[in-house]
Amino acid sequence: MSEQFTFDDAIFIGGTGRSGTTILGKLLHRHHQINLSKPVEIKFLTAGTGLLDLHRNPWISRSGKVNLKRNGNFLKFQKSVNQKWWERDGKKGGKVGLSSGISRSSWEVLESELGKNLRIDRTMACQSFFRSFLDLQLLNESAPNSKKFWVDTTPPNLMRADEIARLLPGCKFIHIMRDGRDVASSVIKERWGPASFDDALIWWSNRMKTILQNTQELNDQVLHIWFEDLVHFNRDVTLRKVLNFLEVSEDDGIRKYFDEIVIPASANSGRWRNEVSDKERCARRYEGLIKKLVERGLLEPMTQI
């Protein structure tokens, strides 16, 4: 396998979780040159036993299990596809998952090639697999030749951005950040989230730290924006910043969606004020977490908190 693959048409949006990745992905999808992945979170790249882990090929898994089977990580990848990523119940009913964007027969062809090529060259095998998956997603559009970019909104993308950048050369990242207090208010209502508001703030801070550390060396491959700037404070400036980063011009589709949907009334910003009893304590705690990120050189000082 000597083919060289490039991924300058792949955009990975990510954040801490509950930070606005989906709304940004849907906004970009309204642009005539940008196609949103199906599903909007493919998961199989960054999740445990996913493609990044398959490429890394660890002897000991993240959970501490020793892998002794021949090509055991590929078997784990296949198992996770079938049990976790192919099809699952959607939050609003129905089914979501990889089945919404690729036929089973097409997936099995890609998976079979991946298994064969792993024995030859692990990096090229994973690159070829993802390149083929991405091309099939673009070809699913009615006018494939008009699409310049494919975008995925799986939140952990940015927590593993350094690994993605090494595996998929040329790709770009957009890190959407959100007020940690609003993120905390949201995640404590999730089954998988922290149990208390204080724990959720620490959870947010730790994820922010991981993301900012893992993107420090990516330079012009990554754009950091605040959800609040996109929706409230610097709307047009932030939208222009995103489009300039992707090197596309504004069009009618993205402007209409931006003006009608990505608006303050739909953002639920400041929700934490109605859900926290001691607002002053919460604000001080949050300011302290922000200060630590700034002092470590990971985050620019904020004009609004």
TAJOFEN-V457402 format. One record per residue. N is the residue number from 1. SS is DSSP state (H for helix, E for strand, L for the rest). PSI is psi in radians with two decimals (* if undefined). Layout:
# TAJOFEN-V457402
N:SS:PSI
N:SS:PSI
This chain:
# TAJOFEN-V457402
1:L:1.80
2:L:-0.04
3:L:2.43
4:L:2.22
5:L:2.49
6:L:2.69
7:L:0.71
8:L:0.00
9:L:0.12
10:E:2.23
11:E:2.26
12:E:1.97
13:E:2.48
14:E:3.05
15:L:-2.81
16:L:-0.32
17:L:2.41
18:L:0.59
19:L:0.01
20:L:0.25
21:H:-0.73
22:H:-0.77
23:H:-0.64
24:H:-0.71
25:H:-0.75
26:H:-0.61
27:H:-0.85
28:H:-0.57
29:H:-0.42
30:L:-0.22
31:L:2.42
32:L:-0.25
33:L:0.03
34:E:2.28
35:E:2.24
36:E:2.42
37:L:2.69
38:L:1.98
39:L:3.01
40:L:-0.37
41:L:1.81
42:L:-0.48
43:L:-0.63
44:L:-0.18
45:L:-0.87
46:L:-0.30
47:L:2.77
48:L:2.39
49:L:0.24
50:L:-2.89
51:H:-0.65
52:H:-0.71
53:H:-0.63
54:H:-0.72
55:H:-0.71
56:H:-0.57
57:L:0.99
58:L:2.58
59:L:-0.55
60:E:2.20
61:L:2.99
62:L:-0.46
63:L:-0.04
64:L:0.05
65:L:2.39
66:E:2.34
67:L:1.95
68:L:-0.18
69:L:2.55
70:L:2.16
71:L:0.62
72:H:-0.58
73:H:-0.53
74:H:-0.66
75:H:-0.66
76:H:-0.70
77:H:-0.84
78:H:-0.72
79:H:-0.73
80:H:-0.65
81:H:-0.87
82:H:-0.65
83:H:-0.38
84:H:-0.74
85:H:-0.38
86:L:-0.80
87:L:2.33
88:E:2.89
89:E:2.32
90:L:2.71
91:L:-0.54
92:L:0.41
93:L:2.95
94:L:-2.97
95:E:2.48
96:E:2.90
97:L:-3.02
98:H:-0.46
99:H:-0.32
100:H:-0.25
101:L:-0.05
102:L:2.47
103:L:2.72
104:H:-0.69
105:H:-0.71
106:H:-0.71
107:H:-0.73
108:H:-0.58
109:H:-0.83
110:H:-0.74
111:H:-0.68
112:H:-0.77
113:H:-0.69
114:H:-0.83
115:H:-0.72
116:H:-0.79
117:H:-0.39
118:H:-0.51
119:L:-0.31
120:L:-0.93
121:L:1.90
122:H:-0.76
123:H:-0.87
124:H:-0.60
125:H:-0.81
126:H:-0.64
127:H:-0.77
128:H:-0.73
129:H:-0.85
130:H:-0.64
131:H:-0.73
132:H:-0.71
133:H:-0.80
134:H:-0.76
135:H:-0.69
136:H:-0.66
137:H:-0.71
138:H:-0.62
139:H:-0.25
140:L:-0.24
141:L:2.63
142:L:-0.46
143:L:1.25
144:H:-0.55
145:H:-0.25
146:H:-0.17
147:L:2.28
148:L:-0.53
149:E:2.68
150:E:2.34
151:E:2.36
152:E:2.59
153:L:0.44
154:L:2.03
155:H:-0.75
156:H:-0.04
157:H:-0.79
158:H:-0.37
159:H:-0.29
160:H:0.50
161:H:-0.64
162:H:-0.69
163:H:-0.73
164:H:-0.76
165:H:-0.63
166:H:-0.66
167:H:-0.65
168:L:1.36
169:L:2.38
170:L:-0.22
171:L:2.87
172:E:2.78
173:E:2.44
174:E:2.06
175:E:1.97
176:E:2.08
177:E:2.62
178:L:2.62
179:L:2.10
180:H:-0.45
181:H:-0.68
182:H:-0.65
183:H:-0.78
184:H:-0.74
185:H:-0.58
186:H:-0.79
187:H:-0.48
188:L:-0.22
189:L:-0.12
190:L:2.56
191:L:-0.56
192:L:-0.07
193:L:2.95
194:L:2.71
195:L:-0.54
196:L:2.81
197:H:-0.74
198:H:-0.76
199:H:-0.64
200:H:-0.63
201:H:-0.74
202:H:-0.73
203:H:-0.82
204:H:-0.82
205:H:-0.74
206:H:-0.70
207:H:-0.70
208:H:-0.77
209:H:-0.79
210:H:-0.80
211:H:-0.85
212:H:-0.62
213:H:-0.72
214:H:-0.13
215:L:0.02
216:L:-0.57
217:L:0.05
218:L:-0.31
219:H:-2.07
220:H:0.11
221:H:-0.22
222:E:2.47
223:E:2.25
224:E:2.20
225:E:2.72
226:E:2.36
227:H:-0.73
228:H:-0.59
229:H:-0.70
230:H:-0.64
231:H:-0.58
232:H:-1.14
233:H:-0.75
234:L:1.00
235:H:-1.08
236:H:-0.63
237:H:-0.75
238:H:-0.72
239:H:-0.77
240:H:-0.64
241:H:-0.75
242:H:-0.82
243:H:-0.66
244:H:-0.67
245:H:-0.67
246:H:-0.13
247:L:0.81
248:L:2.70
249:L:2.69
250:L:2.49
251:L:3.09
252:H:-0.62
253:H:-0.82
254:H:-0.61
255:H:-0.74
256:H:-0.80
257:H:-0.67
258:H:-0.78
259:H:-0.50
260:H:-0.51
261:L:-0.79
262:L:1.28
263:L:2.77
264:H:-0.65
265:H:-0.44
266:H:0.04
267:L:-0.39
268:L:0.60
269:L:2.56
270:L:0.24
271:L:-0.51
272:H:-0.51
273:H:-0.49
274:H:-0.08
275:H:0.01
276:L:2.31
277:L:-0.81
278:L:1.53
279:H:-0.68
280:H:-0.74
281:H:-0.74
282:H:-0.77
283:H:-0.74
284:H:-0.73
285:H:-0.75
286:H:-0.78
287:H:-0.65
288:H:-0.70
289:H:-0.72
290:H:-0.76
291:H:-0.70
292:H:-0.70
293:H:-0.66
294:H:-0.76
295:H:-0.53
296:L:0.04
297:L:0.32
298:L:-0.39
299:L:2.43
300:L:2.54
301:L:2.42
302:L:2.47
303:L:-0.39
304:L:2.29
305:L:*
